[in-house]
Structures are given as structure tokens and as C-alpha cells.
Amino acid sequence: MAKSTLPENFKDDVLATSMGGKRRYRLIHNSDGTVSLEDATTYTQVGSNFGASQVNATNAAVNASLATDGNASNVVNSFSQASARSNLSNGERLSVSLGKIMKWFADLKDSAFRSVANNLSTSSSGGSVLDAYQGYLLNNNKVATSNVIDSLSDVVANTQSKKPAGSLALKAAYNELNGKSTQTVTQTINGLSCTFYLTKIGKLVICNIIASGSLSTNDQGVNSVIPAAYRPAQSLFITAYNVTGTELSIDHGCTRYAFETTGRVTVTSNHKGVLERKAFGCWFTG
């Protein structure tokens, strides 16, 4: 039932000054022998009527109004969402309170309606939030920074057992494993024009040797041929099978390239003639 709006513009009678503040009535003698009163007062304002009709309307509105302890289940309220979250206040309008409540619900995210998991074993996604107690447990079990090894050499030496490698050590290992560099060295050794194609990946050096021609002697070397960053950790030999043209079936012996830790390369062969002396090998740096 819609709320009734009662009039609020009732007026009182205002007597003219000539009345001296007193109403005036005239006696009327009726034909049946009775007497009637007729208002003979002069008014500057005639007041409003307030009779049974007005009383009934007022009583009906009062009866339809909600008592403080009544049932508000059918009350319709119009309100708008509040602009910011704030607490309810005693004595504020219902529309204001509902607007505040609407704002709180609007700002709630999915996590507010999920169950709380007090473990680290929940494997399904999207259904739970983590209890703060798990943060306490994680904090107590985290690795102290003083126990982290950030030196790659210490990790390799394994001098600090039960301590994990830190990000700096892992970064150093990553850079060393993935760092690639190349260098080409051309050098005449023992009369032989040699080209060394060097590729370094981490500590691994791959060496491709292209050489042809004749040798001055059977055994001769040159110091510091291999750059310092590419030198082997231990001395080694790479052996080439000598060939000439298409005569692969003819034995022309071998050529041995000796690589020393100082960068010296020595070329030795039992055949000094013009031959192809190509070889391929690898080593680790120190």
C-alpha cells in the first residue's frame, strides 16, 4: 500500500477587528417553532473544515504506518551505493545504511567467498585462500641469507655442505654455461700456415684446425699462439690424418698438434711434404 500524503495547509478563522475578538450569531426562528443559529461573524480569513473525512484519513495513515517494532518485510526502500567504504552510524537514515552495505559487497573480491586452507598441499586452484599461519611456518623454515652460497667457486668446491646456492652463484653458472665467444687465430708454425677457429662455451673450447702445405722440420712450435682465455687447463694433442687431393687411400702419415697450457702450439709430422693437415678437437680451460 502506497504511503498517503496528508494535507499540511489547514487554516484557522481570523476574525475582523470590528468583532472585538468575539464571534457573532443571529437567531433564526423556524416555521416549526425551533430556533437556528446563523454565523454573523465578519472574518478576514475563513478557516479550513476539519471533520470526519479528515479525521478518517489521518487515522488510516496512522494505522498504515510502521511501528518501531513492526514487520518491515514489505517496505520498499530506494537507495544508492555509497562512494566509499565506511561504518554504519547510529541514527542515520536506512537508505544511507543500505548504501554503505552495498559498497562493502561491491568491493568484495572472489577470495572473500573461498574456503581457508591451512596447509601447503592443496593442489586444486581457485577454491581456497591460504591461512596466515602458513606464512608463519614458511617464515620459520625459510633459508637464512647467511646460509646461502653466492660464490660459484665455493659451490664447485663443495666446502659448505647443506647450504643452497644463491641467485648470484646460479647467475654466474648460467652466464658461464651460456656465455659463447669465438676467435680465429692464424699463425705460421714450422713453415705451415695454420688457422685455428676457436669457439668457447663456458669452459669448453672447440678447436677446428685448417692447415695445408709443407713443414720446415719434423718438429717445431710457436709460443702464445692460443689466447689466454682459450688455453687448455692441461696440455693435450690433436692428431690430423694427412691427405692430398683425392688420394685418400694412400698413407701420408699424420700431423700432431701439441697444445700447451702456456698457449704454445707445436706441429710435428713424419711427412714434411705438401699435404692437407686438417683436424678437430676440444678441451676445457682452467
Residue pairs with C-beta under 8 A, 6 or more apart in sequence:
1 64
3 61
3 64
4 57
4 60
4 61
4 64
6 57
6 58
6 61
7 54
9 48
10 47
10 48
10 50
11 45
11 46
11 47
11 48
12 45
12 47
13 41
13 43
13 45
13 46
13 47
14 43
14 44
14 45
14 47
15 21
15 22
15 23
15 41
15 42
15 43
15 44
16 41
16 42
16 43
16 44
18 42
19 41
19 42
23 39
23 41
24 39
24 40
24 41
24 42
25 37
25 38
25 39
25 40
25 41
26 37
26 38
26 39
26 40
27 35
27 36
27 37
27 38
28 35
28 36
28 37
28 38
29 35
30 36
66 72
66 75
77 94
77 95
77 98
78 95
79 94
79 95
79 96
79 98
79 99
79 102
80 95
80 99
80 102
81 99
81 102
81 103
81 106
82 96
82 99
82 100
82 102
82 103
83 103
84 103
85 100
85 103
85 104
85 107
86 100
86 103
87 100
88 97
88 100
88 101
89 96
110 126
111 129
114 126
114 127
114 128
114 129
115 127
115 128
115 129
116 128
116 129
116 130
116 131
117 128
117 129
117 130
117 131
118 131
118 133
118 134
119 134
120 134
120 137
120 138
122 128
143 164
147 163
147 164
148 163
148 164
148 165
148 166
149 155
149 160
149 163
149 164
149 165
149 166
149 169
150 165
150 166
150 167
150 168
150 169
151 168
151 169
152 169
152 172
152 173
152 176
154 160
154 169
155 165
155 169
155 173
165 173
176 202
176 203
177 201
177 202
178 201
178 202
179 200
179 201
179 202
180 199
180 200
180 201
181 199
181 200
181 229
182 197
182 198
182 199
182 200
183 198
183 200
183 227
183 230
184 195
184 196
184 197
184 198
185 195
185 196
185 198
185 225
185 226
185 227
186 193
186 194
186 195
186 196
187 194
187 196
187 222
187 225
187 265
188 194
188 222
189 220
189 221
189 222
189 225
189 265
189 266
189 267
190 215
190 216
190 217
190 219
190 220
190 221
190 266
190 267
191 213
191 214
191 215
191 216
191 217
191 220
192 211
192 212
192 213
192 214
192 215
192 267
192 277
193 211
193 212
193 213
194 209
194 210
194 211
194 265
194 267
195 209
195 210
195 211
196 207
196 208
196 209
196 225
196 226
196 265
197 207
197 208
197 209
197 210
198 205
198 206
198 207
198 226
198 227
198 230
199 205
199 206
200 206
200 229
200 230
200 285
203 284
203 285
204 282
204 283
204 284
204 285
205 230
205 232
205 282
205 283
205 284
205 285
206 280
206 281
206 282
207 238
207 259
207 280
207 281
207 282
207 283
208 280
209 238
209 240
209 257
209 277
209 278
209 279
209 280
209 281
210 278
211 240
211 255
211 267
211 276
211 277
211 278
212 274
212 275
212 276
212 277
212 278
213 274
213 275
213 277
214 272
214 273
214 274
214 275
215 267
215 269
215 271
215 272
216 272
217 272
218 268
218 269
218 270
218 272
219 266
219 267
219 268
220 266
220 267
221 258
221 264
221 265
221 266
221 267
222 264
222 265
222 266
223 262
223 263
223 264
224 262
224 263
224 264
225 263
225 264
225 265
226 232
226 259
226 263
226 265
227 263
228 263
229 285
230 285
231 259
231 261
231 262
231 263
231 285
231 286
232 259
232 260
232 261
232 283
232 284
232 285
232 286
233 261
233 283
233 284
233 285
233 286
234 261
234 283
235 258
235 259
235 260
235 261
236 258
236 259
236 281
236 283
237 256
237 257
237 258
237 259
238 256
238 257
238 259
238 279
238 280
238 281
239 254
239 255
239 256
239 257
239 279
240 254
240 255
240 256
240 257
240 277
240 278
240 279
241 254
242 252
242 253
242 254
242 255
242 269
242 271
242 275
242 276
242 277
243 252
243 275
243 276
244 250
244 252
244 273
244 274
244 275
244 276
252 271
252 273
252 275
253 269
253 270
253 271
254 269
254 270
255 267
255 268
255 269
255 271
255 275
255 277
255 279
256 267
256 268
256 269
257 265
257 266
257 267
257 279
258 264
258 265
258 266
258 267
258 268
259 265
259 283
260 266
261 286
267 277
269 275
269 277
